[in-house]
Amino acid sequence: MDINTRFLEKMGVRRDRAQRFGASFTKELPEYSINTDLRQVHFLAQILHESGMCRYTKENLKYSAKALRSVFAKYFPDDGIASEYEYQPDRIGARVYANRMGNGDEASGEGYHYRGRGLIQLTGKNNYQKFSDWAEKDVVDAPVRVAEEFPLLSALFYWNTNSLNKYADKDDLRALTKRINGGYNGLEHRGKLLDLAKQLLGAKDEGLSGGDDLYQVTASSLNLRADPYIADNNVVKKLLKGTEVFRMQEANGGWVYIKVVSDNTEGYIAERYLRML
């Protein structure tokens, strides 16, 4: 399948990020046995959720004291310690990832050095070494390469070494989420991405939404509506001129059902205010 820039935009990925990853998805997924519709849609659903729609390729550890107490309570058991570390990503990473996953103690700084990177975050010195051996790329001495050069390849490493295709082949979203997340965080969003990817890739026959061409809004300000008629109580949001949308299906009376590229909001607008890109 051609998972190109335009396809990723239809999935809700911002254009600059879609341009960065589009060609790589198309080329590399089949090379690493993610070579059926079902495998590809599950891979995309998980990857896009994990990376914030291809926004994040490295872990952000810039936490407030309150956030540290919430996210890493085990390592910041009281407000005093949390306040000492807040907004210091290097110290936070060094503490929370110390003495595990092959990292040295907190003083070594390896917890931060080998923090999460990639579209599925590769974390810990041992995992950086395993990826280096698998990909024949030296990222142990230069871990920044995972985020800058190999964000997709490192995710493919995780997918393949954990044999995740077997869950995709069974169309088992819950099992895949558990294997990647350790729980079911974001399951609903992953499911929505999976359904959309299935539509776009044609991995299932039912539920297809019709045309999927990219359009722009031509009106200076246009109401997106929940129903195909004008009423005060059915306005979903305002669309400004130039807003990019996907035309999903026609409705009666000159209305068309669309999906907003930037945030996947859906609704109806008058067809005459659309211009195809």
Backbone as CSV, one residue per row, in Angstrom:
resi,resn,N_x,N_y,N_z,CA_x,CA_y,CA_z,C_x,C_y,C_z
1,MET,0.831,-1.197,0.000,0.000,0.000,0.000,0.871,1.254,0.000
2,ASP,0.370,2.302,-0.617,1.100,3.552,-0.721,0.726,4.462,0.442
3,ILE,1.475,4.355,1.530,1.206,5.183,2.709,2.044,6.447,2.567
4,ASN,1.572,7.323,1.708,2.353,8.503,1.369,1.940,9.702,2.219
5,THR,2.489,10.859,1.871,2.208,12.070,2.638,0.716,12.361,2.705
6,ARG,0.039,12.245,1.582,-1.380,12.578,1.558,-2.181,11.609,2.409
7,PHE,-1.807,10.333,2.374,-2.505,9.353,3.196,-2.356,9.689,4.680
8,LEU,-1.128,10.020,5.106,-0.918,10.349,6.506,-1.695,11.604,6.899
9,GLU,-1.811,12.558,5.990,-2.635,13.737,6.270,-4.086,13.344,6.485
10,LYS,-4.557,12.398,5.705,-5.929,11.929,5.870,-6.127,11.236,7.217
11,MET,-5.056,10.688,7.738,-5.114,10.081,9.066,-5.094,11.134,10.173
12,GLY,-4.805,12.390,9.812,-4.769,13.460,10.795,-3.379,13.940,11.152
13,VAL,-2.368,13.469,10.427,-0.991,13.903,10.672,-0.758,15.256,10.001
14,ARG,-0.165,16.177,10.731,0.097,17.504,10.176,1.034,17.397,8.981
15,ARG,0.881,18.292,8.030,1.551,18.156,6.729,3.064,18.033,6.848
16,ASP,3.721,18.856,7.660,5.177,18.785,7.730,5.640,17.444,8.275
17,ARG,4.883,16.892,9.232,5.251,15.575,9.762,4.944,14.481,8.746
18,ALA,3.830,14.634,8.035,3.491,13.656,6.999,4.546,13.644,5.904
19,GLN,5.063,14.808,5.568,6.113,14.879,4.545,7.396,14.216,5.021
20,ARG,7.657,14.303,6.310,8.868,13.675,6.854,8.790,12.151,6.785
21,PHE,7.614,11.586,7.067,7.522,10.137,7.244,6.853,9.387,6.095
22,GLY,6.166,10.100,5.203,5.367,9.419,4.192,6.135,8.406,3.359
23,ALA,7.236,8.828,2.766,8.003,7.927,1.903,8.574,6.754,2.683
24,SER,8.971,6.993,3.937,9.550,5.925,4.751,8.521,4.859,5.076
25,PHE,7.302,5.258,5.417,6.256,4.284,5.688,6.025,3.397,4.468
26,THR,5.894,4.019,3.314,5.620,3.271,2.086,6.716,2.262,1.786
27,LYS,7.955,2.657,1.972,9.094,1.805,1.615,9.392,0.744,2.666
28,GLU,9.400,1.150,3.930,9.977,0.288,4.957,9.009,-0.717,5.569
29,LEU,7.717,-0.415,5.637,6.803,-1.379,6.249,6.844,-2.737,5.556
30,PRO,6.707,-2.796,4.224,6.767,-4.109,3.569,8.117,-4.800,3.739
31,GLU,9.187,-4.024,3.823,10.517,-4.609,3.970,10.681,-5.348,5.289
32,TYR,9.871,-4.978,6.286,9.965,-5.586,7.604,8.705,-6.399,7.941
33,SER,8.124,-7.001,6.884,7.023,-7.977,7.010,5.716,-7.382,7.508
34,ILE,5.613,-6.067,7.517,4.307,-5.445,7.769,3.726,-5.211,6.381
35,ASN,3.253,-6.289,5.795,3.031,-6.362,4.354,1.624,-6.795,3.956
36,THR,0.678,-6.697,4.896,-0.727,-6.908,4.566,-1.512,-5.697,5.057
37,ASP,-2.705,-5.532,4.513,-3.536,-4.405,4.953,-3.736,-4.427,6.461
38,LEU,-4.047,-5.595,7.002,-4.369,-5.689,8.425,-3.150,-5.358,9.286
39,ARG,-2.002,-5.829,8.895,-0.787,-5.495,9.641,-0.484,-4.007,9.574
40,GLN,-0.669,-3.410,8.412,-0.342,-1.999,8.245,-1.293,-1.098,9.015
41,VAL,-2.589,-1.396,8.990,-3.516,-0.514,9.696,-3.300,-0.587,11.196
42,HIS,-2.987,-1.770,11.713,-2.722,-1.875,13.151,-1.416,-1.182,13.515
43,PHE,-0.403,-1.332,12.691,0.860,-0.644,12.947,0.649,0.864,12.984
44,LEU,-0.068,1.383,12.011,-0.288,2.824,11.942,-1.087,3.333,13.135
45,ALA,-2.135,2.611,13.508,-2.956,3.044,14.636,-2.123,3.152,15.908
46,GLN,-1.272,2.173,16.142,-0.446,2.194,17.346,0.644,3.266,17.269
47,ILE,1.305,3.347,16.134,2.394,4.305,15.970,1.896,5.745,16.092
48,LEU,0.787,6.040,15.425,0.290,7.410,15.443,-0.164,7.817,16.840
49,HIS,-0.783,6.893,17.555,-1.164,7.232,18.933,0.071,7.432,19.803
50,GLU,1.004,6.489,19.743,2.183,6.545,20.603,3.013,7.807,20.373
51,SER,3.054,8.279,19.145,3.916,9.414,18.804,3.181,10.747,18.750
52,GLY,1.903,10.760,19.186,1.149,12.007,19.093,0.989,12.455,17.664
53,MET,0.620,11.505,16.777,0.453,11.769,15.348,1.767,12.224,14.706
54,CYS,2.823,11.481,15.006,4.183,11.733,14.482,4.782,13.042,15.001
55,ARG,4.243,13.545,16.087,4.765,14.790,16.658,6.007,14.548,17.502
56,TYR,6.021,13.447,18.252,7.094,13.224,19.214,8.014,12.095,18.767
57,THR,9.301,12.359,18.733,10.285,11.314,18.474,11.270,11.183,19.637
58,LYS,11.056,11.951,20.699,11.867,11.796,21.904,11.027,12.171,23.118
59,GLU,11.374,11.572,24.230,10.605,11.736,25.462,10.815,13.122,26.047
60,ASN,9.715,13.751,26.410,9.760,15.063,27.048,9.703,14.857,28.563
61,LEU,10.769,15.182,29.233,10.844,14.967,30.684,10.826,16.278,31.464
62,LYS,10.281,17.298,30.869,10.230,18.597,31.535,8.941,18.687,32.353
63,TYR,8.982,18.160,33.569,7.801,18.062,34.421,7.842,19.067,35.567
64,SER,6.661,19.541,35.935,6.523,20.326,37.154,6.585,19.391,38.354
65,ALA,6.725,19.957,39.536,6.747,19.137,40.751,5.443,18.365,40.901
66,LYS,4.332,19.013,40.613,3.031,18.357,40.718,2.938,17.177,39.754
67,ALA,3.421,17.368,38.531,3.373,16.290,37.542,4.289,15.139,37.951
68,LEU,5.445,15.459,38.509,6.353,14.402,38.959,5.711,13.550,40.038
69,ARG,5.000,14.188,40.941,4.322,13.454,42.010,3.229,12.567,41.458
70,SER,2.639,12.977,40.325,1.565,12.197,39.721,2.082,11.082,38.825
71,VAL,3.044,11.409,37.959,3.522,10.456,36.954,4.580,9.510,37.517
72,PHE,5.480,10.053,38.341,6.603,9.266,38.854,6.615,9.268,40.388
73,ALA,5.471,8.979,40.978,5.349,9.051,42.436,6.358,8.153,43.155
74,LYS,6.686,7.029,42.533,7.644,6.094,43.146,9.008,6.746,43.353
75,TYR,9.391,7.625,42.435,10.714,8.240,42.479,10.701,9.620,43.133
76,PHE,9.502,10.184,43.307,9.356,11.500,43.938,8.265,11.393,44.995
77,PRO,8.600,10.763,46.131,7.580,10.430,47.130,7.076,11.602,47.954
78,ASP,7.729,12.758,47.851,7.229,13.908,48.607,7.462,15.189,47.804
79,ASP,6.798,16.238,48.222,6.848,17.507,47.484,8.245,18.122,47.489
80,GLY,9.003,17.894,48.560,10.327,18.478,48.634,11.258,17.950,47.560
81,ILE,11.276,16.638,47.376,12.134,16.042,46.345,11.653,16.458,44.966
82,ALA,10.336,16.444,44.773,9.787,16.820,43.468,10.157,18.256,43.122
83,SER,10.079,19.155,44.070,10.413,20.559,43.825,11.885,20.734,43.477
84,GLU,12.727,19.892,44.056,14.157,19.964,43.789,14.488,19.602,42.339
85,TYR,13.641,18.750,41.726,13.930,18.244,40.387,13.087,18.895,39.287
86,GLU,12.035,19.608,39.633,11.084,20.050,38.617,11.757,20.884,37.519
87,TYR,11.262,20.660,36.274,11.718,21.369,35.077,13.213,21.173,34.781
88,GLN,13.765,20.060,35.234,15.159,19.714,34.937,15.174,18.330,34.288
89,PRO,14.916,18.260,32.985,14.767,16.970,32.313,15.945,16.027,32.494
90,ASP,17.168,16.573,32.481,18.334,15.697,32.609,18.374,15.022,33.975
91,ARG,18.068,15.755,35.021,18.074,15.177,36.364,16.893,14.224,36.557
92,ILE,15.747,14.572,35.996,14.566,13.712,36.120,14.821,12.371,35.440
93,GLY,15.315,12.418,34.200,15.590,11.177,33.481,16.628,10.335,34.186
94,ALA,17.670,10.989,34.681,18.733,10.268,35.378,18.191,9.539,36.599
95,ARG,17.205,10.137,37.264,16.639,9.527,38.482,15.663,8.402,38.173
96,VAL,14.706,8.665,37.284,13.623,7.685,37.099,14.076,6.451,36.326
97,TYR,15.123,6.568,35.523,15.595,5.418,34.749,16.920,4.860,35.274
98,ALA,17.330,5.272,36.474,18.596,4.795,37.035,18.502,3.326,37.447
99,ASN,19.624,2.619,37.285,19.768,1.247,37.791,18.740,0.265,37.233
100,ARG,18.327,0.495,36.015,17.448,-0.468,35.332,17.610,-0.335,33.826
101,MET,17.194,-1.372,33.114,17.307,-1.414,31.655,18.749,-1.217,31.175
102,GLY,19.696,-1.622,32.004,21.108,-1.491,31.634,21.730,-0.155,31.960
103,ASN,20.957,0.773,32.506,21.483,2.087,32.855,22.264,2.031,34.166
104,GLY,23.217,2.933,34.295,23.955,3.070,35.542,23.137,3.817,36.585
105,ASP,23.809,4.210,37.672,23.105,4.908,38.747,22.768,6.340,38.333
106,GLU,22.101,7.043,39.226,21.659,8.400,38.898,22.822,9.307,38.544
107,ALA,23.918,9.164,39.245,25.075,10.025,38.995,25.654,9.832,37.598
108,SER,25.459,8.644,37.015,25.993,8.382,35.667,25.270,9.181,34.588
109,GLY,24.025,9.567,34.855,23.231,10.309,33.874,22.702,9.467,32.733
110,GLU,22.931,8.134,32.793,22.527,7.290,31.671,21.016,7.190,31.525
111,GLY,20.282,7.374,32.606,18.824,7.344,32.506,18.306,8.402,31.553
112,TYR,18.903,9.583,31.600,18.518,10.644,30.669,19.131,10.407,29.297
113,HIS,20.372,9.978,29.271,21.090,9.746,28.015,20.335,8.739,27.142
114,TYR,19.757,7.720,27.785,19.044,6.672,27.055,17.541,6.737,27.325
115,ARG,17.022,7.969,27.388,15.581,8.159,27.563,14.848,7.728,26.285
116,GLY,13.524,7.767,26.348,12.723,7.276,25.237,12.902,8.077,23.960
117,ARG,13.125,7.355,22.854,13.221,7.988,21.536,12.602,7.060,20.499
118,GLY,12.116,7.657,19.401,11.514,6.884,18.324,10.001,6.974,18.348
119,LEU,9.356,6.461,17.314,7.893,6.523,17.212,7.221,5.568,18.188
120,ILE,7.885,4.472,18.546,7.586,3.716,19.767,8.846,3.859,20.596
121,GLN,8.743,4.482,21.748,9.950,4.964,22.407,10.872,3.834,22.866
122,LEU,12.068,3.872,22.316,13.153,2.987,22.710,13.774,3.579,23.969
123,THR,13.806,2.803,25.063,14.223,3.344,26.354,15.207,2.391,27.029
124,GLY,16.284,2.925,27.587,17.245,2.137,28.339,18.427,1.687,27.502
125,LYS,19.604,1.673,28.123,20.847,1.347,27.414,20.805,-0.046,26.792
126,ASN,20.229,-1.014,27.510,20.151,-2.373,26.955,19.366,-2.396,25.658
127,ASN,18.263,-1.660,25.612,17.437,-1.647,24.406,18.113,-0.894,23.269
128,TYR,18.863,0.146,23.592,19.647,0.828,22.560,20.687,-0.125,21.974
129,GLN,21.293,-0.942,22.832,22.275,-1.910,22.345,21.605,-2.966,21.469
130,LYS,20.445,-3.451,21.894,19.732,-4.461,21.098,19.343,-3.900,19.733
131,PHE,18.902,-2.651,19.716,18.554,-2.032,18.442,19.798,-1.864,17.566
132,SER,20.898,-1.451,18.173,22.147,-1.312,17.425,22.540,-2.620,16.763
133,ASP,22.436,-3.719,17.519,22.803,-5.030,16.983,21.845,-5.453,15.868
134,TRP,20.567,-5.210,16.070,19.535,-5.620,15.096,19.656,-4.829,13.801
135,ALA,19.824,-3.523,13.925,19.822,-2.638,12.752,21.214,-2.414,12.180
136,GLU,22.228,-2.853,12.924,23.614,-2.584,12.531,23.841,-1.080,12.380
137,LYS,23.324,-0.349,13.359,23.493,1.101,13.439,23.977,1.421,14.852
138,ASP,25.018,2.201,14.973,25.542,2.521,16.298,24.743,3.663,16.911
139,VAL,23.871,3.303,17.849,23.120,4.335,18.555,23.461,4.350,20.040
140,VAL,24.310,3.450,20.479,24.718,3.444,21.887,25.631,4.629,22.165
141,ASP,26.580,4.860,21.286,27.472,6.012,21.454,26.804,7.322,21.049
142,ALA,25.781,7.222,20.215,25.081,8.430,19.749,23.568,8.181,19.772
143,PRO,22.967,8.116,20.966,21.535,7.776,21.067,20.604,8.773,20.395
144,VAL,21.054,10.005,20.192,20.222,11.001,19.538,19.841,10.563,18.129
145,ARG,20.610,9.662,17.538,20.326,9.189,16.176,18.965,8.493,16.092
146,VAL,18.517,7.894,17.189,17.217,7.205,17.163,16.109,8.190,16.838
147,ALA,16.132,9.357,17.460,15.099,10.371,17.210,15.288,11.061,15.874
148,GLU,16.534,11.309,15.500,16.794,12.116,14.312,16.844,11.303,13.021
149,GLU,17.398,10.083,13.081,17.594,9.286,11.869,16.729,8.035,11.802
150,PHE,16.421,7.428,12.969,15.786,6.121,12.960,14.498,6.038,13.791
151,PRO,13.653,7.074,13.793,12.431,6.970,14.600,11.499,5.873,14.125
152,LEU,11.395,5.687,12.803,10.540,4.622,12.279,11.223,3.271,12.391
153,LEU,12.499,3.201,12.056,13.217,1.926,12.098,13.224,1.357,13.511
154,SER,13.364,2.205,14.512,13.353,1.707,15.888,11.983,1.162,16.264
155,ALA,10.925,1.753,15.720,9.578,1.225,15.950,9.389,-0.116,15.251
156,LEU,9.949,-0.249,14.059,9.897,-1.523,13.345,10.665,-2.596,14.110
157,PHE,11.768,-2.215,14.713,12.531,-3.128,15.572,11.656,-3.629,16.717
158,TYR,10.978,-2.716,17.382,10.129,-3.112,18.508,9.008,-4.037,18.041
159,TRP,8.393,-3.694,16.932,7.274,-4.470,16.399,7.710,-5.890,16.046
160,ASN,8.837,-5.992,15.370,9.290,-7.305,14.909,9.857,-8.160,16.030
161,THR,10.655,-7.575,16.907,11.259,-8.377,17.969,10.238,-8.820,19.011
162,ASN,9.095,-8.163,19.054,8.012,-8.578,19.951,6.915,-9.366,19.233
163,SER,7.184,-9.706,17.960,6.261,-10.560,17.175,4.830,-10.028,17.190
164,LEU,4.683,-8.737,16.929,3.365,-8.116,17.027,2.482,-8.383,15.814
165,ASN,3.063,-8.847,14.713,2.224,-9.178,13.557,1.167,-10.225,13.890
166,LYS,1.487,-11.124,14.810,0.533,-12.199,15.120,-0.751,-11.649,15.733
167,TYR,-0.659,-10.543,16.450,-1.857,-9.916,17.013,-2.604,-9.119,15.941
168,ALA,-1.835,-8.467,15.062,-2.466,-7.741,13.962,-3.214,-8.703,13.051
169,ASP,-2.633,-9.868,12.796,-3.275,-10.859,11.929,-4.611,-11.326,12.500
170,LYS,-4.753,-11.262,13.808,-6.008,-11.640,14.471,-6.942,-10.443,14.650
171,ASP,-6.509,-9.266,14.169,-7.279,-8.026,14.322,-7.557,-7.745,15.797
172,ASP,-6.551,-7.975,16.638,-6.719,-7.890,18.092,-6.123,-6.585,18.615
173,LEU,-6.926,-5.549,18.611,-6.477,-4.228,19.047,-6.084,-4.230,20.520
174,ARG,-6.850,-4.882,21.349,-6.576,-4.879,22.795,-5.236,-5.559,23.103
175,ALA,-4.976,-6.692,22.481,-3.724,-7.400,22.744,-2.527,-6.569,22.286
176,LEU,-2.636,-5.930,21.130,-1.551,-5.086,20.646,-1.310,-3.910,21.590
177,THR,-2.382,-3.272,22.013,-2.256,-2.134,22.924,-1.585,-2.550,24.217
178,LYS,-1.973,-3.703,24.749,-1.378,-4.194,26.001,0.118,-4.471,25.814
179,ARG,0.492,-5.050,24.690,1.897,-5.370,24.450,2.751,-4.102,24.304
180,ILE,2.177,-3.057,23.728,2.938,-1.826,23.482,2.886,-0.887,24.673
181,ASN,1.707,-0.744,25.263,1.498,0.228,26.323,1.713,-0.349,27.721
182,GLY,1.551,-1.659,27.846,1.602,-2.270,29.177,0.254,-2.251,29.856
183,GLY,-0.706,-1.598,29.232,-2.078,-1.514,29.724,-2.967,-1.150,28.553
184,TYR,-4.007,-0.380,28.815,-4.943,-0.020,27.751,-5.136,1.485,27.640
185,ASN,-4.115,2.243,28.013,-4.202,3.698,27.889,-4.376,4.092,26.427
186,GLY,-5.330,4.969,26.159,-5.549,5.447,24.798,-6.225,4.452,23.881
187,LEU,-6.862,3.434,24.456,-7.469,2.390,23.621,-8.519,2.966,22.673
188,GLU,-9.324,3.892,23.163,-10.379,4.464,22.318,-9.792,5.202,21.122
189,HIS,-8.762,6.005,21.357,-8.147,6.747,20.264,-7.468,5.807,19.277
190,ARG,-6.798,4.792,19.785,-6.179,3.801,18.907,-7.230,3.129,18.037
191,GLY,-8.391,2.854,18.628,-9.470,2.234,17.871,-10.006,3.129,16.773
192,LYS,-10.123,4.413,17.063,-10.594,5.352,16.043,-9.600,5.452,14.896
193,LEU,-8.323,5.487,15.226,-7.297,5.517,14.186,-7.324,4.239,13.359
194,LEU,-7.534,3.118,14.019,-7.599,1.840,13.315,-8.761,1.820,12.331
195,ASP,-9.930,2.282,12.768,-11.098,2.298,11.875,-10.854,3.189,10.672
196,LEU,-10.261,4.351,10.900,-9.996,5.262,9.790,-8.968,4.656,8.834
197,ALA,-7.928,4.048,9.372,-6.908,3.431,8.516,-7.502,2.295,7.698
198,LYS,-8.407,1.540,8.283,-9.061,0.458,7.550,-9.856,1.009,6.369
199,GLN,-10.527,2.104,6.593,-11.276,2.724,5.506,-10.341,3.176,4.394
200,LEU,-9.274,3.859,4.772,-8.381,4.436,3.775,-7.578,3.377,3.027
201,LEU,-7.217,2.311,3.696,-6.447,1.263,3.054,-7.326,0.191,2.419
202,GLY,-8.635,0.252,2.678,-9.515,-0.745,2.097,-9.344,-2.115,2.722
203,ALA,-9.000,-2.166,4.008,-8.781,-3.440,4.672,-10.086,-4.127,5.050
204,LYS,-11.203,-3.424,4.919,-12.490,-4.072,5.128,-13.481,-3.475,4.152
205,ASP,-14.498,-4.191,3.813,-15.454,-3.764,2.800,-16.555,-2.893,3.368
206,GLU,-16.957,-3.148,4.619,-18.070,-2.403,5.177,-17.590,-1.070,5.734
207,GLY,-18.489,-0.116,5.796,-18.225,1.144,6.456,-17.417,2.136,5.667
208,LEU,-17.161,1.898,4.403,-16.403,2.870,3.624,-17.213,4.146,3.471
209,SER,-16.533,5.255,3.511,-17.254,6.517,3.611,-17.373,7.259,2.292
210,GLY,-16.950,6.666,1.206,-17.094,7.347,-0.070,-15.812,8.028,-0.481
211,GLY,-15.940,9.198,-1.130,-14.765,9.903,-1.608,-13.897,10.392,-0.481
212,ASP,-12.623,10.617,-0.748,-11.713,11.052,0.305,-10.745,12.098,-0.228
213,ASP,-11.186,12.908,-1.181,-10.318,13.918,-1.753,-10.089,15.061,-0.773
214,LEU,-8.948,15.694,-0.908,-8.577,16.807,-0.050,-9.095,18.115,-0.644
215,TYR,-9.769,18.903,0.196,-10.377,20.167,-0.231,-9.970,21.280,0.733
216,GLN,-10.235,22.517,0.299,-10.101,23.678,1.163,-11.429,24.415,1.241
217,VAL,-11.682,25.032,2.402,-12.853,25.878,2.587,-12.589,27.225,1.907
218,THR,-13.558,27.715,1.150,-13.382,28.980,0.432,-14.055,30.157,1.124
219,ALA,-15.016,29.909,2.012,-15.695,30.995,2.726,-14.773,31.563,3.805
220,SER,-14.925,32.841,4.107,-14.074,33.465,5.119,-14.320,32.867,6.496
221,SER,-15.563,32.499,6.772,-15.916,31.847,8.027,-17.140,30.974,7.767
222,LEU,-17.021,29.707,8.103,-18.067,28.749,7.742,-18.391,27.862,8.931
223,ASN,-19.669,27.652,9.187,-20.083,26.774,10.274,-20.014,25.310,9.845
224,LEU,-19.340,24.504,10.640,-19.397,23.052,10.494,-20.550,22.574,11.368
225,ARG,-21.466,21.816,10.768,-22.701,21.467,11.468,-22.821,19.969,11.700
226,ALA,-23.536,19.616,12.768,-23.744,18.214,13.099,-24.786,17.558,12.200
227,ASP,-25.610,18.363,11.554,-26.671,17.857,10.681,-26.678,18.667,9.389
228,PRO,-27.178,18.094,8.296,-27.162,18.788,6.996,-28.306,19.791,6.831
229,TYR,-28.392,20.727,7.756,-29.347,21.823,7.645,-28.918,22.922,8.612
230,ILE,-29.392,24.133,8.379,-29.014,25.273,9.213,-29.916,25.353,10.434
231,ALA,-29.287,25.322,11.611,-30.006,25.478,12.872,-29.038,26.049,13.899
232,ASP,-29.570,26.790,14.859,-28.709,27.434,15.846,-27.977,26.429,16.734
233,ASN,-28.591,25.284,16.949,-28.034,24.339,17.926,-27.229,23.195,17.310
234,ASN,-26.901,23.285,16.021,-26.151,22.178,15.423,-24.778,22.590,14.902
235,VAL,-24.256,23.727,15.397,-22.932,24.184,14.990,-21.867,23.443,15.802
236,VAL,-20.956,22.758,15.093,-19.875,22.019,15.746,-18.673,22.929,15.998
237,LYS,-18.281,23.703,14.989,-17.161,24.626,15.119,-17.142,25.553,13.918
238,LYS,-16.317,26.587,13.981,-16.123,27.513,12.871,-14.911,27.078,12.048
239,LEU,-15.069,27.098,10.747,-13.960,26.810,9.845,-13.569,28.089,9.127
240,LEU,-12.310,28.454,9.187,-11.826,29.648,8.521,-11.428,29.333,7.083
241,LYS,-11.345,30.356,6.278,-10.944,30.197,4.887,-9.583,29.511,4.803
242,GLY,-9.486,28.534,3.930,-8.249,27.793,3.766,-8.154,26.531,4.600
243,THR,-9.111,26.316,5.509,-9.105,25.086,6.304,-9.146,23.873,5.383
244,GLU,-8.242,22.924,5.598,-8.191,21.729,4.763,-9.075,20.636,5.357
245,VAL,-9.863,20.023,4.492,-10.815,19.003,4.933,-10.803,17.841,3.947
246,PHE,-11.263,16.694,4.416,-11.458,15.551,3.540,-12.942,15.408,3.243
247,ARG,-13.281,15.356,1.993,-14.667,15.142,1.579,-14.985,13.654,1.732
248,MET,-15.929,13.341,2.610,-16.209,11.953,2.931,-17.407,11.406,2.158
249,GLN,-18.531,12.127,2.141,-19.688,11.656,1.390,-20.674,12.802,1.168
250,GLU,-21.470,12.688,0.120,-22.470,13.705,-0.192,-23.732,13.485,0.644
251,ALA,-24.463,14.570,0.863,-25.750,14.507,1.545,-26.770,15.255,0.704
252,ASN,-28.022,15.160,1.056,-29.083,15.827,0.294,-28.992,17.340,0.439
253,GLY,-29.511,18.022,-0.571,-29.639,19.470,-0.500,-28.349,20.234,-0.654
254,GLY,-27.341,19.646,-1.309,-26.097,20.360,-1.545,-25.125,20.352,-0.379
255,TRP,-25.392,19.496,0.605,-24.490,19.374,1.744,-23.493,18.242,1.500
256,VAL,-22.340,18.310,2.205,-21.346,17.257,2.103,-20.780,17.001,3.494
257,TYR,-20.536,15.737,3.790,-19.974,15.351,5.075,-18.448,15.376,4.949
258,ILE,-17.789,16.073,5.870,-16.333,16.255,5.761,-15.648,15.928,7.101
259,LYS,-14.332,15.738,7.009,-13.474,15.572,8.192,-12.386,16.623,8.118
260,VAL,-12.179,17.360,9.195,-11.165,18.409,9.246,-9.783,17.770,9.397
261,VAL,-8.842,18.148,8.532,-7.515,17.536,8.532,-6.810,17.730,9.862
262,SER,-6.878,18.920,10.438,-6.060,19.253,11.603,-6.445,18.500,12.859
263,ASP,-7.731,18.198,13.029,-8.145,17.569,14.292,-9.180,16.453,14.141
264,ASN,-9.490,16.078,12.891,-10.428,14.986,12.611,-11.868,15.269,13.048
265,THR,-12.194,16.539,13.337,-13.593,16.879,13.612,-14.421,16.630,12.364
266,GLU,-15.606,16.058,12.545,-16.459,15.716,11.413,-17.772,16.485,11.470
267,GLY,-18.373,16.689,10.290,-19.668,17.341,10.228,-20.038,17.699,8.804
268,TYR,-21.068,18.521,8.667,-21.617,18.877,7.357,-21.350,20.351,7.045
269,ILE,-21.030,20.607,5.769,-20.965,21.971,5.271,-21.588,21.994,3.877
270,ALA,-21.922,23.204,3.416,-22.463,23.338,2.068,-21.359,23.087,1.039
271,GLU,-21.644,22.255,0.064,-20.650,21.824,-0.902,-20.062,22.994,-1.690
272,ARG,-20.843,24.046,-1.897,-20.386,25.159,-2.732,-19.211,25.910,-2.101
273,TYR,-18.932,25.664,-0.817,-17.827,26.346,-0.154,-16.553,25.487,-0.120
274,LEU,-16.479,24.460,-0.952,-15.304,23.604,-1.014,-14.588,23.783,-2.346
275,ARG,-13.258,23.790,-2.265,-12.424,23.821,-3.473,-11.427,22.690,-3.390
276,MET,-11.380,21.862,-4.438,-10.490,20.692,-4.408,-9.039,21.149,-4.568
277,LEU,-8.155,20.529,-3.786,-6.717,20.806,-3.888,-6.066,19.942,-4.951
